Amino acid sequence: MTMTSHLSELRKKHRVLSETIEREQRHPASDDLTIKRMKLQKLQLKQEIEKLAEATA
């Protein structure tokens, strides 16, 4: 897998996770702990994306 395709996959995962978080937050019976974990995972993805993007620049 090339660096570009890897970055693309990470961005896709980040976008999907963001959409999932938004959907869960709108749901009245959402689990706060689950949302918190997803937000942490989203942050980790963002940090990895930024790190790889800097390395390829």
PDB file of N, H, CA, C and O in Angstrom:
ATOM      1  N   MET A   1       0.844  -1.175   0.000  1.00  0.00           N
ATOM      2  CA  MET A   1       0.000   0.000   0.000  1.00  0.00           C
ATOM      3  C   MET A   1       0.891   1.241   0.000  1.00  0.00           C
ATOM      4  O   MET A   1       1.820   1.359   0.799  1.00  0.00           O
ATOM      5  N   THR A   2       0.589   2.150  -0.901  1.00  0.00           N
ATOM      6  H   THR A   2      -0.166   2.054  -1.550  1.00  0.00           H
ATOM      7  CA  THR A   2       1.379   3.370  -0.962  1.00  0.00           C
ATOM      8  C   THR A   2       0.969   4.317   0.159  1.00  0.00           C
ATOM      9  O   THR A   2      -0.094   4.171   0.764  1.00  0.00           O
ATOM     10  N   MET A   3       1.828   5.280   0.418  1.00  0.00           N
ATOM     11  H   MET A   3       2.691   5.399  -0.073  1.00  0.00           H
ATOM     12  CA  MET A   3       1.548   6.251   1.478  1.00  0.00           C
ATOM     13  C   MET A   3       0.279   7.041   1.154  1.00  0.00           C
ATOM     14  O   MET A   3      -0.528   7.328   2.038  1.00  0.00           O
ATOM     15  N   THR A   4       0.115   7.386  -0.118  1.00  0.00           N
ATOM     16  H   THR A   4       0.770   7.153  -0.836  1.00  0.00           H
ATOM     17  CA  THR A   4      -1.063   8.147  -0.537  1.00  0.00           C
ATOM     18  C   THR A   4      -2.339   7.352  -0.320  1.00  0.00           C
ATOM     19  O   THR A   4      -3.326   7.893   0.178  1.00  0.00           O
ATOM     20  N   SER A   5      -2.336   6.088  -0.682  1.00  0.00           N
ATOM     21  H   SER A   5      -1.534   5.648  -1.086  1.00  0.00           H
ATOM     22  CA  SER A   5      -3.536   5.275  -0.507  1.00  0.00           C
ATOM     23  C   SER A   5      -3.798   5.011   0.977  1.00  0.00           C
ATOM     24  O   SER A   5      -4.951   4.923   1.400  1.00  0.00           O
ATOM     25  N   HIS A   6      -2.739   4.887   1.760  1.00  0.00           N
ATOM     26  H   HIS A   6      -1.802   4.959   1.417  1.00  0.00           H
ATOM     27  CA  HIS A   6      -2.894   4.699   3.200  1.00  0.00           C
ATOM     28  C   HIS A   6      -3.535   5.943   3.824  1.00  0.00           C
ATOM     29  O   HIS A   6      -4.452   5.832   4.638  1.00  0.00           O
ATOM     30  N   LEU A   7      -3.049   7.120   3.439  1.00  0.00           N
ATOM     31  H   LEU A   7      -2.304   7.210   2.778  1.00  0.00           H
ATOM     32  CA  LEU A   7      -3.640   8.370   3.925  1.00  0.00           C
ATOM     33  C   LEU A   7      -5.102   8.478   3.507  1.00  0.00           C
ATOM     34  O   LEU A   7      -5.948   8.923   4.282  1.00  0.00           O
ATOM     35  N   SER A   8      -5.384   8.077   2.304  1.00  0.00           N
ATOM     36  H   SER A   8      -4.697   7.716   1.674  1.00  0.00           H
ATOM     37  CA  SER A   8      -6.757   8.120   1.807  1.00  0.00           C
ATOM     38  C   SER A   8      -7.671   7.214   2.641  1.00  0.00           C
ATOM     39  O   SER A   8      -8.787   7.602   2.984  1.00  0.00           O
ATOM     40  N   GLU A   9      -7.203   6.031   2.957  1.00  0.00           N
ATOM     41  H   GLU A   9      -6.296   5.716   2.678  1.00  0.00           H
ATOM     42  CA  GLU A   9      -7.973   5.098   3.789  1.00  0.00           C
ATOM     43  C   GLU A   9      -8.203   5.664   5.188  1.00  0.00           C
ATOM     44  O   GLU A   9      -9.302   5.559   5.733  1.00  0.00           O
ATOM     45  N   LEU A  10      -7.170   6.259   5.761  1.00  0.00           N
ATOM     46  H   LEU A  10      -6.277   6.344   5.319  1.00  0.00           H
ATOM     47  CA  LEU A  10      -7.308   6.845   7.096  1.00  0.00           C
ATOM     48  C   LEU A  10      -8.319   7.986   7.082  1.00  0.00           C
ATOM     49  O   LEU A  10      -9.136   8.109   7.995  1.00  0.00           O
ATOM     50  N   ARG A  11      -8.263   8.810   6.057  1.00  0.00           N
ATOM     51  H   ARG A  11      -7.599   8.710   5.315  1.00  0.00           H
ATOM     52  CA  ARG A  11      -9.224   9.920   5.944  1.00  0.00           C
ATOM     53  C   ARG A  11     -10.650   9.393   5.798  1.00  0.00           C
ATOM     54  O   ARG A  11     -11.590   9.959   6.356  1.00  0.00           O
ATOM     55  N   LYS A  12     -10.798   8.319   5.051  1.00  0.00           N
ATOM     56  H   LYS A  12     -10.034   7.859   4.597  1.00  0.00           H
ATOM     57  CA  LYS A  12     -12.128   7.713   4.876  1.00  0.00           C
ATOM     58  C   LYS A  12     -12.636   7.188   6.225  1.00  0.00           C
ATOM     59  O   LYS A  12     -13.793   7.415   6.581  1.00  0.00           O
ATOM     60  N   LYS A  13     -11.787   6.496   6.965  1.00  0.00           N
ATOM     61  H   LYS A  13     -10.848   6.312   6.676  1.00  0.00           H
ATOM     62  CA  LYS A  13     -12.179   5.988   8.282  1.00  0.00           C
ATOM     63  C   LYS A  13     -12.558   7.132   9.213  1.00  0.00           C
ATOM     64  O   LYS A  13     -13.522   7.026   9.972  1.00  0.00           O
ATOM     65  N   HIS A  14     -11.798   8.231   9.157  1.00  0.00           N
ATOM     66  H   HIS A  14     -11.015   8.317   8.541  1.00  0.00           H
ATOM     67  CA  HIS A  14     -12.060   9.401   9.988  1.00  0.00           C
ATOM     68  C   HIS A  14     -13.435   9.988   9.652  1.00  0.00           C
ATOM     69  O   HIS A  14     -14.211  10.319  10.549  1.00  0.00           O
ATOM     70  N   ARG A  15     -13.727  10.114   8.363  1.00  0.00           N
ATOM     71  H   ARG A  15     -13.097   9.846   7.634  1.00  0.00           H
ATOM     72  CA  ARG A  15     -15.001  10.667   7.909  1.00  0.00           C
ATOM     73  C   ARG A  15     -16.178   9.788   8.340  1.00  0.00           C
ATOM     74  O   ARG A  15     -17.191  10.293   8.825  1.00  0.00           O
ATOM     75  N   VAL A  16     -16.040   8.482   8.162  1.00  0.00           N
ATOM     76  H   VAL A  16     -15.218   8.071   7.767  1.00  0.00           H
ATOM     77  CA  VAL A  16     -17.101   7.545   8.536  1.00  0.00           C
ATOM     78  C   VAL A  16     -17.328   7.584  10.046  1.00  0.00           C
ATOM     79  O   VAL A  16     -18.468   7.574  10.509  1.00  0.00           O
ATOM     80  N   LEU A  17     -16.253   7.626  10.798  1.00  0.00           N
ATOM     81  H   LEU A  17     -15.327   7.634  10.422  1.00  0.00           H
ATOM     82  CA  LEU A  17     -16.363   7.688  12.251  1.00  0.00           C
ATOM     83  C   LEU A  17     -17.039   8.991  12.686  1.00  0.00           C
ATOM     84  O   LEU A  17     -17.855   8.993  13.608  1.00  0.00           O
ATOM     85  N   SER A  18     -16.703  10.076  12.034  1.00  0.00           N
ATOM     86  H   SER A  18     -16.039  10.075  11.286  1.00  0.00           H
ATOM     87  CA  SER A  18     -17.317  11.368  12.337  1.00  0.00           C
ATOM     88  C   SER A  18     -18.828  11.318  12.089  1.00  0.00           C
ATOM     89  O   SER A  18     -19.614  11.806  12.901  1.00  0.00           O
ATOM     90  N   GLU A  19     -19.216  10.735  10.982  1.00  0.00           N
ATOM     91  H   GLU A  19     -18.577  10.339  10.323  1.00  0.00           H
ATOM     92  CA  GLU A  19     -20.641  10.597  10.665  1.00  0.00           C
ATOM     93  C   GLU A  19     -21.349   9.702  11.680  1.00  0.00           C
ATOM     94  O   GLU A  19     -22.482   9.981  12.072  1.00  0.00           O
ATOM     95  N   THR A  20     -20.695   8.649  12.097  1.00  0.00           N
ATOM     96  H   THR A  20     -19.775   8.422  11.779  1.00  0.00           H
ATOM     97  CA  THR A  20     -21.270   7.742  13.090  1.00  0.00           C
ATOM     98  C   THR A  20     -21.463   8.447  14.423  1.00  0.00           C
ATOM     99  O   THR A  20     -22.495   8.283  15.073  1.00  0.00           O
ATOM    100  N   ILE A  21     -20.477   9.225  14.827  1.00  0.00           N
ATOM    101  H   ILE A  21     -19.638   9.358  14.299  1.00  0.00           H
ATOM    102  CA  ILE A  21     -20.570   9.976  16.087  1.00  0.00           C
ATOM    103  C   ILE A  21     -21.746  10.951  16.032  1.00  0.00           C
ATOM    104  O   ILE A  21     -22.539  11.034  16.970  1.00  0.00           O
ATOM    105  N   GLU A  22     -21.848  11.681  14.933  1.00  0.00           N
ATOM    106  H   GLU A  22     -21.203  11.613  14.171  1.00  0.00           H
ATOM    107  CA  GLU A  22     -22.945  12.639  14.789  1.00  0.00           C
ATOM    108  C   GLU A  22     -24.300  11.939  14.869  1.00  0.00           C
ATOM    109  O   GLU A  22     -25.219  12.424  15.529  1.00  0.00           O
ATOM    110  N   ARG A  23     -24.415  10.814  14.202  1.00  0.00           N
ATOM    111  H   ARG A  23     -23.669  10.420  13.666  1.00  0.00           H
ATOM    112  CA  ARG A  23     -25.669  10.047  14.207  1.00  0.00           C
ATOM    113  C   ARG A  23     -26.000   9.566  15.624  1.00  0.00           C
ATOM    114  O   ARG A  23     -27.146   9.660  16.065  1.00  0.00           O
ATOM    115  N   GLU A  24     -25.005   9.059  16.320  1.00  0.00           N
ATOM    116  H   GLU A  24     -24.075   8.982  15.962  1.00  0.00           H
ATOM    117  CA  GLU A  24     -25.210   8.574  17.690  1.00  0.00           C
ATOM    118  C   GLU A  24     -25.600   9.705  18.641  1.00  0.00           C
ATOM    119  O   GLU A  24     -26.433   9.513  19.526  1.00  0.00           O
ATOM    120  N   GLN A  25     -25.004  10.873  18.460  1.00  0.00           N
ATOM    121  H   GLN A  25     -24.327  11.028  17.741  1.00  0.00           H
ATOM    122  CA  GLN A  25     -25.301  11.997  19.337  1.00  0.00           C
ATOM    123  C   GLN A  25     -26.733  12.492  19.143  1.00  0.00           C
ATOM    124  O   GLN A  25     -27.335  13.028  20.073  1.00  0.00           O
ATOM    125  N   ARG A  26     -27.269  12.318  17.964  1.00  0.00           N
ATOM    126  H   ARG A  26     -26.780  11.883  17.208  1.00  0.00           H
ATOM    127  CA  ARG A  26     -28.660  12.719  17.707  1.00  0.00           C
ATOM    128  C   ARG A  26     -29.647  11.706  18.267  1.00  0.00           C
ATOM    129  O   ARG A  26     -30.816  12.026  18.483  1.00  0.00           O
ATOM    130  N   HIS A  27     -29.185  10.500  18.498  1.00  0.00           N
ATOM    131  H   HIS A  27     -28.235  10.240  18.322  1.00  0.00           H
ATOM    132  CA  HIS A  27     -30.045   9.428  19.006  1.00  0.00           C
ATOM    133  C   HIS A  27     -30.273   9.646  20.502  1.00  0.00           C
ATOM    134  O   HIS A  27     -29.306   9.785  21.251  1.00  0.00           O
ATOM    135  N   PRO A  28     -31.530   9.679  20.953  1.00  0.00           N
ATOM    136  CA  PRO A  28     -31.806   9.982  22.362  1.00  0.00           C
ATOM    137  C   PRO A  28     -31.262   8.959  23.363  1.00  0.00           C
ATOM    138  O   PRO A  28     -30.973   9.309  24.507  1.00  0.00           O
ATOM    139  N   ALA A  29     -31.124   7.733  22.950  1.00  0.00           N
ATOM    140  H   ALA A  29     -31.359   7.449  22.021  1.00  0.00           H
ATOM    141  CA  ALA A  29     -30.660   6.694  23.880  1.00  0.00           C
ATOM    142  C   ALA A  29     -29.194   6.331  23.646  1.00  0.00           C
ATOM    143  O   ALA A  29     -28.783   5.194  23.875  1.00  0.00           O
ATOM    144  N   SER A  30     -28.416   7.305  23.188  1.00  0.00           N
ATOM    145  H   SER A  30     -28.751   8.229  23.002  1.00  0.00           H
ATOM    146  CA  SER A  30     -27.014   7.012  22.890  1.00  0.00           C
ATOM    147  C   SER A  30     -26.210   6.805  24.175  1.00  0.00           C
ATOM    148  O   SER A  30     -26.515   7.366  25.227  1.00  0.00           O
ATOM    149  N   ASP A  31     -25.191   5.991  24.045  1.00  0.00           N
ATOM    150  H   ASP A  31     -24.944   5.535  23.190  1.00  0.00           H
ATOM    151  CA  ASP A  31     -24.323   5.659  25.172  1.00  0.00           C
ATOM    152  C   ASP A  31     -23.143   6.633  25.189  1.00  0.00           C
ATOM    153  O   ASP A  31     -22.336   6.654  24.260  1.00  0.00           O
ATOM    154  N   ASP A  32     -23.048   7.433  26.246  1.00  0.00           N
ATOM    155  H   ASP A  32     -23.704   7.416  27.001  1.00  0.00           H
ATOM    156  CA  ASP A  32     -21.999   8.455  26.332  1.00  0.00           C
ATOM    157  C   ASP A  32     -20.599   7.854  26.301  1.00  0.00           C
ATOM    158  O   ASP A  32     -19.694   8.432  25.701  1.00  0.00           O
ATOM    159  N   LEU A  33     -20.412   6.711  26.934  1.00  0.00           N
ATOM    160  H   LEU A  33     -21.147   6.241  27.422  1.00  0.00           H
ATOM    161  CA  LEU A  33     -19.095   6.080  26.964  1.00  0.00           C
ATOM    162  C   LEU A  33     -18.679   5.628  25.559  1.00  0.00           C
ATOM    163  O   LEU A  33     -17.521   5.778  25.170  1.00  0.00           O
ATOM    164  N   THR A  34     -19.617   5.085  24.817  1.00  0.00           N
ATOM    165  H   THR A  34     -20.558   4.963  25.133  1.00  0.00           H
ATOM    166  CA  THR A  34     -19.330   4.654  23.451  1.00  0.00           C
ATOM    167  C   THR A  34     -18.956   5.847  22.589  1.00  0.00           C
ATOM    168  O   THR A  34     -18.015   5.776  21.798  1.00  0.00           O
ATOM    169  N   ILE A  35     -19.692   6.946  22.739  1.00  0.00           N
ATOM    170  H   ILE A  35     -20.456   7.004  23.381  1.00  0.00           H
ATOM    171  CA  ILE A  35     -19.395   8.154  21.972  1.00  0.00           C
ATOM    172  C   ILE A  35     -18.019   8.685  22.351  1.00  0.00           C
ATOM    173  O   ILE A  35     -17.253   9.106  21.485  1.00  0.00           O
ATOM    174  N   LYS A  36     -17.709   8.666  23.625  1.00  0.00           N
ATOM    175  H   LYS A  36     -18.332   8.324  24.328  1.00  0.00           H
ATOM    176  CA  LYS A  36     -16.394   9.137  24.076  1.00  0.00           C
ATOM    177  C   LYS A  36     -15.272   8.295  23.459  1.00  0.00           C
ATOM    178  O   LYS A  36     -14.250   8.833  23.033  1.00  0.00           O
ATOM    179  N   ARG A  37     -15.464   6.991  23.415  1.00  0.00           N
ATOM    180  H   ARG A  37     -16.294   6.554  23.761  1.00  0.00           H
ATOM    181  CA  ARG A  37     -14.454   6.097  22.816  1.00  0.00           C
ATOM    182  C   ARG A  37     -14.296   6.367  21.326  1.00  0.00           C
ATOM    183  O   ARG A  37     -13.182   6.369  20.803  1.00  0.00           O
ATOM    184  N   MET A  38     -15.421   6.595  20.644  1.00  0.00           N
ATOM    185  H   MET A  38     -16.327   6.593  21.069  1.00  0.00           H
ATOM    186  CA  MET A  38     -15.352   6.882  19.214  1.00  0.00           C
ATOM    187  C   MET A  38     -14.635   8.201  18.966  1.00  0.00           C
ATOM    188  O   MET A  38     -13.862   8.317  18.015  1.00  0.00           O
ATOM    189  N   LYS A  39     -14.887   9.201  19.817  1.00  0.00           N
ATOM    190  H   LYS A  39     -15.515   9.107  20.589  1.00  0.00           H
ATOM    191  CA  LYS A  39     -14.205  10.490  19.675  1.00  0.00           C
ATOM    192  C   LYS A  39     -12.703  10.341  19.890  1.00  0.00           C
ATOM    193  O   LYS A  39     -11.905  10.976  19.201  1.00  0.00           O
ATOM    194  N   LEU A  40     -12.326   9.513  20.832  1.00  0.00           N
ATOM    195  H   LEU A  40     -12.973   8.996  21.392  1.00  0.00           H
ATOM    196  CA  LEU A  40     -10.901   9.267  21.073  1.00  0.00           C
ATOM    197  C   LEU A  40     -10.271   8.578  19.860  1.00  0.00           C
ATOM    198  O   LEU A  40      -9.166   8.926  19.445  1.00  0.00           O
ATOM    199  N   GLN A  41     -10.976   7.612  19.306  1.00  0.00           N
ATOM    200  H   GLN A  41     -11.873   7.330  19.644  1.00  0.00           H
ATOM    201  CA  GLN A  41     -10.479   6.919  18.120  1.00  0.00           C
ATOM    202  C   GLN A  41     -10.355   7.899  16.946  1.00  0.00           C
ATOM    203  O   GLN A  41      -9.394   7.843  16.179  1.00  0.00           O
ATOM    204  N   LYS A  42     -11.332   8.790  16.817  1.00  0.00           N
ATOM    205  H   LYS A  42     -12.113   8.836  17.440  1.00  0.00           H
ATOM    206  CA  LYS A  42     -11.300   9.797  15.757  1.00  0.00           C
ATOM    207  C   LYS A  42     -10.092  10.724  15.927  1.00  0.00           C
ATOM    208  O   LYS A  42      -9.420  11.062  14.952  1.00  0.00           O
ATOM    209  N   LEU A  43      -9.825  11.126  17.157  1.00  0.00           N
ATOM    210  H   LEU A  43     -10.371  10.851  17.948  1.00  0.00           H
ATOM    211  CA  LEU A  43      -8.671  11.979  17.434  1.00  0.00           C
ATOM    212  C   LEU A  43      -7.366  11.260  17.087  1.00  0.00           C
ATOM    213  O   LEU A  43      -6.457  11.857  16.510  1.00  0.00           O
ATOM    214  N   GLN A  44      -7.278   9.989  17.436  1.00  0.00           N
ATOM    215  H   GLN A  44      -8.016   9.504  17.905  1.00  0.00           H
ATOM    216  CA  GLN A  44      -6.072   9.220  17.131  1.00  0.00           C
ATOM    217  C   GLN A  44      -5.873   9.107  15.622  1.00  0.00           C
ATOM    218  O   GLN A  44      -4.749   9.211  15.130  1.00  0.00           O
ATOM    219  N   LEU A  45      -6.965   8.894  14.892  1.00  0.00           N
ATOM    220  H   LEU A  45      -7.878   8.810  15.291  1.00  0.00           H
ATOM    221  CA  LEU A  45      -6.871   8.847  13.433  1.00  0.00           C
ATOM    222  C   LEU A  45      -6.391  10.183  12.883  1.00  0.00           C
ATOM    223  O   LEU A  45      -5.536  10.222  11.999  1.00  0.00           O
ATOM    224  N   LYS A  46      -6.940  11.277  13.403  1.00  0.00           N
ATOM    225  H   LYS A  46      -7.635  11.246  14.121  1.00  0.00           H
ATOM    226  CA  LYS A  46      -6.542  12.608  12.946  1.00  0.00           C
ATOM    227  C   LYS A  46      -5.061  12.844  13.181  1.00  0.00           C
ATOM    228  O   LYS A  46      -4.370  13.378  12.314  1.00  0.00           O
ATOM    229  N   GLN A  47      -4.577  12.453  14.336  1.00  0.00           N
ATOM    230  H   GLN A  47      -5.139  12.019  15.040  1.00  0.00           H
ATOM    231  CA  GLN A  47      -3.157  12.630  14.651  1.00  0.00           C
ATOM    232  C   GLN A  47      -2.281  11.796  13.721  1.00  0.00           C
ATOM    233  O   GLN A  47      -1.229  12.256  13.277  1.00  0.00           O
ATOM    234  N   GLU A  48      -2.707  10.590  13.430  1.00  0.00           N
ATOM    235  H   GLU A  48      -3.562  10.216  13.791  1.00  0.00           H
ATOM    236  CA  GLU A  48      -1.939   9.737  12.531  1.00  0.00           C
ATOM    237  C   GLU A  48      -1.932  10.318  11.113  1.00  0.00           C
ATOM    238  O   GLU A  48      -0.910  10.294  10.427  1.00  0.00           O
ATOM    239  N   ILE A  49      -3.082  10.837  10.687  1.00  0.00           N
ATOM    240  H   ILE A  49      -3.912  10.856  11.244  1.00  0.00           H
ATOM    241  CA  ILE A  49      -3.177  11.458   9.364  1.00  0.00           C
ATOM    242  C   ILE A  49      -2.220  12.641   9.272  1.00  0.00           C
ATOM    243  O   ILE A  49      -1.477  12.774   8.299  1.00  0.00           O
ATOM    244  N   GLU A  50      -2.243  13.496  10.288  1.00  0.00           N
ATOM    245  H   GLU A  50      -2.846  13.388  11.078  1.00  0.00           H
ATOM    246  CA  GLU A  50      -1.366  14.675  10.285  1.00  0.00           C
ATOM    247  C   GLU A  50       0.106  14.271  10.277  1.00  0.00           C
ATOM    248  O   GLU A  50       0.918  14.870   9.572  1.00  0.00           O
ATOM    249  N   LYS A  51       0.439  13.264  11.056  1.00  0.00           N
ATOM    250  H   LYS A  51      -0.220  12.778  11.628  1.00  0.00           H
ATOM    251  CA  LYS A  51       1.826  12.792  11.137  1.00  0.00           C
ATOM    252  C   LYS A  51       2.299  12.270   9.780  1.00  0.00           C
ATOM    253  O   LYS A  51       3.394  12.601   9.326  1.00  0.00           O
ATOM    254  N   LEU A  52       1.462  11.451   9.140  1.00  0.00           N
ATOM    255  H   LEU A  52       0.573  11.183   9.509  1.00  0.00           H
ATOM    256  CA  LEU A  52       1.835  10.898   7.837  1.00  0.00           C
ATOM    257  C   LEU A  52       1.860  11.971   6.760  1.00  0.00           C
ATOM    258  O   LEU A  52       2.708  11.942   5.868  1.00  0.00           O
ATOM    259  N   ALA A  53       0.935  12.915   6.842  1.00  0.00           N
ATOM    260  H   ALA A  53       0.246  12.938   7.567  1.00  0.00           H
ATOM    261  CA  ALA A  53       0.890  13.988   5.847  1.00  0.00           C
ATOM    262  C   ALA A  53       2.154  14.846   5.938  1.00  0.00           C
ATOM    263  O   ALA A  53       2.692  15.260   4.912  1.00  0.00           O
ATOM    264  N   GLU A  54       2.626  15.112   7.143  1.00  0.00           N
ATOM    265  H   GLU A  54       2.189  14.775   7.977  1.00  0.00           H
ATOM    266  CA  GLU A  54       3.852  15.880   7.325  1.00  0.00           C
ATOM    267  C   GLU A  54       5.056  15.110   6.789  1.00  0.00           C
ATOM    268  O   GLU A  54       5.965  15.704   6.209  1.00  0.00           O
ATOM    269  N   ALA A  55       5.065  13.809   6.976  1.00  0.00           N
ATOM    270  H   ALA A  55       4.326  13.326   7.446  1.00  0.00           H
ATOM    271  CA  ALA A  55       6.181  12.972   6.538  1.00  0.00           C
ATOM    272  C   ALA A  55       6.273  12.905   5.018  1.00  0.00           C
ATOM    273  O   ALA A  55       7.361  12.754   4.463  1.00  0.00           O
ATOM    274  N   THR A  56       5.138  13.017   4.352  1.00  0.00           N
ATOM    275  H   THR A  56       4.253  13.139   4.803  1.00  0.00           H
ATOM    276  CA  THR A  56       5.142  12.930   2.889  1.00  0.00           C
ATOM    277  C   THR A  56       5.303  14.290   2.228  1.00  0.00           C
ATOM    278  O   THR A  56       5.535  14.370   1.022  1.00  0.00           O
ATOM    279  N   ALA A  57       5.184  15.338   2.992  1.00  0.00           N
ATOM    280  H   ALA A  57       4.995  15.273   3.972  1.00  0.00           H
ATOM    281  CA  ALA A  57       5.278  16.703   2.414  1.00  0.00           C
ATOM    282  C   ALA A  57       6.714  17.094   2.136  1.00  0.00           C
ATOM    283  O   ALA A  57       6.971  18.197   1.654  1.00  0.00           O
TER     284      ALA A  57
END
